Amino acid sequence: MSDVRYRQLDGLRAVAVALVLYAHFFATDGSYWGHVGVRLFFVLSGFLITRLLLDARAAAEFQPATALKSFYIRRSLRIFPPYFAMLALVWLASLEESRRVLAWHALYLSNFWYAFRDEWSPWVLVHTWSLSIEEQFYLVWPLVILLAPRRSIERICVGVIIFSLAFRLYWPVTGTPSLARDLLPPASMDALACGALLAAWRTRTMLTPLWVRVSWVPLATAFLVLLWFRPVSLPMTLDWVRWIGLEILPLVPLVMIVNYCATGLSGYAGRLAESRPLTGLGRISYGVYLFHALVLAFVVKAQPWLPVNVSEQGLGRFLVAGTGTLVVAAISWMVLEKRVNAFKGLFPYVVPKNRHTERRGSGRGEHLLPACLHAASEEGDALAKTTIIKERMS
């Protein structure tokens, strides 16, 4: 993928994290848009992780053990430092008695903690449920992509999607809605696997299936209609049907949005997706997501010294907590994340056997590396380097 397409995917990350901030800082009606933002993150992650692993697998020098080791090391370098820095700050501040449950979050079991408790407590760590699901996905999915027969990968993706959709019968079977319906891993595997299926499909053809091209706008429209009527009280059965629709209907539209940006949007939409404010926010989106709840907790504590109301959802909270979050995320990126990310280059997915050939080819395409590194996150960065290695070997 070109640098333009990486920038547009960074723009999508910015949109996703902005939806989360809107839901947690501004909306007063328990906005569902934050959940849509998380689902968009899942589709993006499934797409980019699968794409880079399939590209590594297609290389002539591919070795499964090397690729797996590099994947886990690179993921650890990208994810762990800011994540555990955030947990350390929560521990030091001792917010909402979070110390007693910190082990669950340190082990990336936050989603199970909240599911078993069936309540969002402590709130300051509530956003880590999605990070836990992503980490659980990262543990298993590389084994599937790198070790399963290549011809079976698309069928595996479809099977995971069907299993995830079937999981949504959990609520009517048990008779009572609970957080488990949203937080256990199967509830999010459909979005991750949809992104993965898009990546697997695009390795064979750039043509999108006709039914997807025809259906994504009507599905998006139906989702918006359901979202409009979300505040309306319904009997349990109808409420379950509405919830199913809100979870399933956005999948194809989100996949198409990712597909369009991965292909490279043109016109006003493309220029907007590539704009500096969006790509800049997308670049630090991981830090924004990590630290926004912690920043909000400190902002609320500082209410007596602030001239605007930050104790409740609204414009004041959005401006103050949002600005604070951006500052903290930018510092995290410049001081910690960017520096640690530099070590990922020591762990390529594909290692050429002929080092001499690698050195001879270093002049071809090496100039592309800084642009890709600055424009992409971990997934895009890894894919860019894999592409360069393949180019050197050609």
Buried (B, 14 or more C-beta within 10 A) or exposed (E): BBBBBBBBBBBBBBBBBBBBBBBBBBBEEEBBBBBBBBBBBBBBBBBBBBBBBBBBBEBEBBBEEBBBEBBBBBBBBBBEBBBEBBBEBBBEBEBBEBBEBBEBBBEBBBBBBBBBEEEEBBBBBBBBBBBBBBBBBBEEBBEBBBEEEEEEBBEBBBEBBEEBBEBBEBBBEEEEBBBBBBBBBBBBBBBBBBBBBBBBBBBEEEEBEEEBEEBBEEBBEBBEEBBEEBEEEEEEEEBBBBBBBBBBBBBBBBBBBBBBBBBBBEEEEBEBBBBEEBBBBBBBBBBBBBBBBBBBBBBBEEBEEBEEEBEEBBEBBBBBBBEBBBEBBBBBBEEBBBEBBEEBEEBBBBBBEEEEEBEEBEEEBEEBBEBBBBBBBBBBBBBBBBBBBBEBBE
